[in-house]
Amino acid sequence: MLFVDRKRLSIPEQSCLNDNDRVWLERVSRRCMFYIPPVFHVAHVNSRALLFHWRVMAALLRLCSQEVRDNFLAERFD
């Protein structure tokens, strides 16, 4: 069983998605059979598809240790 501790991601409340992002998130949600909310909220992640969005990823990385961040970046830019 997995337990999750809720943390604030420090994404500004007024953050919004552009139309291309919304279309892409809906496409990912359909393909992965995720719930599609009426409105995607970046500040209050309300869809698993939002975990692929760069702003959410950056906020999650900020919560990680420096070692985890370094490993993530090393994989991306090797």
C-alpha positions as CSV (number, residue, x, y, z in Angstrom):
1,M,0.0,0.0,0.0
2,L,1.3,3.5,-0.9
3,F,0.8,6.4,1.5
4,V,1.2,9.9,0.2
5,D,1.8,13.0,2.3
6,R,0.2,16.0,0.7
7,K,2.6,18.9,0.1
8,R,1.9,22.3,-1.4
9,L,3.8,22.6,-4.8
10,S,4.2,26.4,-4.6
11,I,2.7,26.8,-8.0
12,P,1.0,30.2,-8.2
13,E,-2.8,30.0,-7.9
14,Q,-3.3,32.1,-11.1
15,S,-1.3,29.7,-13.2
16,C,-3.2,28.5,-16.2
17,L,-2.8,26.3,-19.2
18,N,-2.8,27.4,-22.8
19,D,-5.1,25.8,-25.3
20,N,-2.4,23.5,-26.7
21,D,-1.6,22.2,-23.2
22,R,-5.3,21.5,-22.5
23,V,-5.7,19.6,-25.8
24,W,-2.5,17.6,-25.1
25,L,-3.6,16.8,-21.5
26,E,-7.0,15.6,-22.7
27,R,-5.3,13.4,-25.3
28,V,-3.0,11.9,-22.7
29,S,-5.9,11.3,-20.3
30,R,-7.9,9.5,-23.0
31,R,-5.0,7.4,-24.1
32,C,-4.1,6.4,-20.5
33,M,-7.8,6.2,-19.4
34,F,-7.3,8.9,-16.8
35,Y,-10.2,10.9,-15.4
36,I,-10.7,14.1,-17.4
37,P,-11.7,17.0,-15.1
38,P,-13.9,19.8,-16.5
39,V,-11.0,22.2,-15.9
40,F,-7.3,21.2,-15.4
41,H,-5.8,23.0,-12.4
42,V,-2.0,23.3,-12.4
43,A,-1.9,24.8,-8.9
44,H,-4.1,22.1,-7.5
45,V,-3.1,19.1,-9.5
46,N,-6.5,17.4,-10.3
47,S,-5.4,14.9,-12.9
48,R,-2.7,12.3,-13.3
49,A,-2.0,13.7,-16.8
50,L,-0.8,17.0,-15.2
51,L,2.2,15.0,-13.7
52,F,3.6,15.3,-17.2
53,H,3.4,19.1,-17.3
54,W,6.7,20.9,-17.0
55,R,5.5,23.2,-14.3
56,V,4.3,20.4,-12.1
57,M,7.4,18.4,-12.7
58,A,9.6,21.3,-11.7
59,A,7.6,21.9,-8.5
60,L,7.9,18.2,-7.6
61,L,11.6,18.2,-8.2
62,R,11.9,21.2,-5.8
63,L,10.6,18.9,-3.1
64,C,13.2,16.3,-3.7
65,S,16.7,16.1,-2.4
66,Q,19.6,17.6,-4.3
67,E,20.8,14.1,-5.1
68,V,17.5,13.1,-6.7
69,R,17.4,16.4,-8.7
70,D,21.0,15.8,-9.9
71,N,20.2,12.3,-11.0
72,F,17.1,13.5,-12.8
73,L,19.0,16.2,-14.7
74,A,21.9,13.8,-15.5
75,E,19.4,11.5,-17.2
76,R,17.8,14.3,-19.2
77,F,21.0,16.0,-20.5
78,D,23.5,13.1,-21.0
